[in-house]
Amino acid sequence: MNTYSEDWRLDWDSDLSVLLKNAEEAEQGLSYLSPCGSEAARKELGSYYTPADVSLFFWTEFLRLTHIHDYNDIEIFWHRHHFVEPSAGAGALIFALFKKGVEIGLSPQQIACIHLTVIDINAVALDFIREQISWLENRWSIVFSNINYECNDFRRHKLTESSRALLFFGNPPFVSNPRGSKWRNLFADFLERSISQGKKDGHCHFILPVSIAFSRDYAKLRQQMRGLGKSIAISSFDNIPDTLFPSGKPEHTNTNKANSQRCCILTIFPTNKAKILSTRMHRWGKNQRQQLLSSPPHYYDISDYDFDDQFPRPENEAILRYLDNTNAAKRFASLICKGGKHKLYVASVARNFIGFREEASSGVHCLAFDNKESMILGLLILSSDVFLNYWRSVGDGFHVTSANIMDFPLHTNFMNLITNEIPMGNRMWKNRKQFVKTKKHPKGLTTSYDFSTAALRLCP
Ligand SMILES: C[S@@+](CC[C@H](N)C(=O)[O-])C[C@H]1O[C@@H](n2cnc3c(N)ncnc32)[C@H](O)[C@@H]1O
């Protein structure tokens, strides 16, 4: 039982909100505290801290996925686990965890019983967290006696043995590894190490680049995750119009959105029956941010997905069904005829529609067909909502790769519908000037055709 006033929860909540805000704001100060304090050095440490709203969403989702709903659930969970934050920064995810713990029913004394290892390579960041915790201790007359602060490289850090199940959580650095390393990016070392130390009853809960879900570079890591026999949940977030990390890189020099990785939240958790769950790639405007981060995302069950080795981000249920049983289906590549006279030029990047161009240029796929009818079929397929939804589900959210196009499965029913639309396809192509869209960029103007309003729409 606590000995605080009736309003202690409100006070605790407001104190934790302050600590969370401090953690968010400390990014500027702490991230540059490397020996040379430069943007390059900051990049080297991948020091981009998690904003408060994302930190809270991160734990809300974890608790929901692991069915921790009330006081009894959280109390047991708190005592069974040893929490490990391997790249703690200013501690945003730690303070968000405390805030959620109290929200569900733990008292500050119970929160303070947490077994927690806080690791970061940046000693100043660790000191910052220590100070924040010590402020909480004084203010609430509590003692966090089971926190270890470790200034170390997580890849080499040896955790002290614990009889408790390990729960690794964090937003590890996204930093390119030197050539010849096992993984292209440091976040993958963090994930692999956490998975392997987690044993049978361990959890992992990380904010990662969305490439973990699709890139060939991490195919083996996905295989390792599947092999754990645990459940996996991934919620994915695009970087336009809004991004999860709006604070960004203050001194960025290119036109990319600051700190603009598309991110996902990956959760690995033991369950009786292992499932793989994945959301669509969320896209939202700044004015929808609050709603996005306060609503539970919808997960699709992708446990049986075998179209490729990805964890897809299904745009909807219909496209997931479309990608089922594709073994017998021909692929888009079967329509192509190298050297064919009839050409379609398809933009190699997309967002809301697949763009077609008038002629070849850089950043355009040239698709050749041996007759006009095949070309029109190609046009109808690639401008259909089925293709757009497929690309959104398995593409990287920006590039329309040649493999995305060539591997698209052509189910018989879909092809029957498309074939019936050939007259419409001919009209679309003939009247293509009506579908022009232009986009300004530093080197000039790009003109594309966007047939999405006229093309076949099959998905609800
Ligand atoms: C993306 S920030 C995240 C900080 C914090 N977890 C958050 O969510 O706000 C990554 C952190 O990893 C730390 N870091 C970078 N390389 C590391 C390593 N090899 N071992 C441990 N920490 C590392 C950086 O100092 C930085 O604080």
The ligand as a Tripos MOL2 file, in Angstrom:
@<TRIPOS>MOLECULE
LIG
   27    29     1     0     0
SMALL
NO_CHARGES

@<TRIPOS>ATOM
      1 C1         18.6680    5.9070  -31.0430 C.3       1 LIG1
      2 S1         19.4020    6.3450  -29.5030 S.3       1 LIG1
      3 C2         18.1510    5.7440  -28.4420 C.3       1 LIG1
      4 C3         18.1950    6.2050  -27.0500 C.3       1 LIG1
      5 C4         17.0160    5.7660  -26.2000 C.3       1 LIG1
      6 N1         16.9120    4.3220  -26.1550 N.3       1 LIG1
      7 C5         15.7230    6.3210  -26.7030 C.2       1 LIG1
      8 O1         14.8890    5.5270  -27.1650 O.co2     1 LIG1
      9 O2         15.5330    7.5430  -26.6750 O.co2     1 LIG1
     10 C6         20.7000    5.1570  -29.4640 C.3       1 LIG1
     11 C7         21.6020    5.1780  -28.2520 C.3       1 LIG1
     12 O3         22.5500    4.1100  -28.4310 O.3       1 LIG1
     13 C8         23.7890    4.4790  -27.8540 C.3       1 LIG1
     14 N2         24.7970    3.5930  -28.4630 N.ar      1 LIG1
     15 C9         25.3690    3.6890  -29.6750 C.ar      1 LIG1
     16 N3         26.1990    2.6440  -29.8930 N.ar      1 LIG1
     17 C10        26.1200    1.8520  -28.7950 C.ar      1 LIG1
     18 C11        26.7100    0.6180  -28.4140 C.ar      1 LIG1
     19 N4         27.5300   -0.0260  -29.2440 N.pl3     1 LIG1
     20 N5         26.3890    0.0820  -27.2120 N.ar      1 LIG1
     21 C12        25.5370    0.7350  -26.3750 C.ar      1 LIG1
     22 N6         24.9590    1.8980  -26.6610 N.ar      1 LIG1
     23 C13        25.2240    2.4570  -27.8600 C.ar      1 LIG1
     24 C14        23.9070    5.9590  -28.1960 C.3       1 LIG1
     25 O4         24.7890    6.5960  -27.3050 O.3       1 LIG1
     26 C15        22.4460    6.4210  -28.0400 C.3       1 LIG1
     27 O5         22.2150    6.8970  -26.7450 O.3       1 LIG1
@<TRIPOS>BOND
     1     1     2 1
     2     2     3 1
     3     2    10 1
     4     3     4 1
     5     4     5 1
     6     5     6 1
     7     5     7 1
     8     7     8 2
     9     7     9 1
    10    10    11 1
    11    11    12 1
    12    11    26 1
    13    12    13 1
    14    13    14 1
    15    13    24 1
    16    14    15 ar
    17    14    23 ar
    18    15    16 ar
    19    16    17 ar
    20    17    18 ar
    21    17    23 ar
    22    18    19 1
    23    18    20 ar
    24    20    21 ar
    25    21    22 ar
    26    22    23 ar
    27    24    25 1
    28    24    26 1
    29    26    27 1
@<TRIPOS>SUBSTRUCTURE
     1 LIG1         1 GROUP 0 **** ****
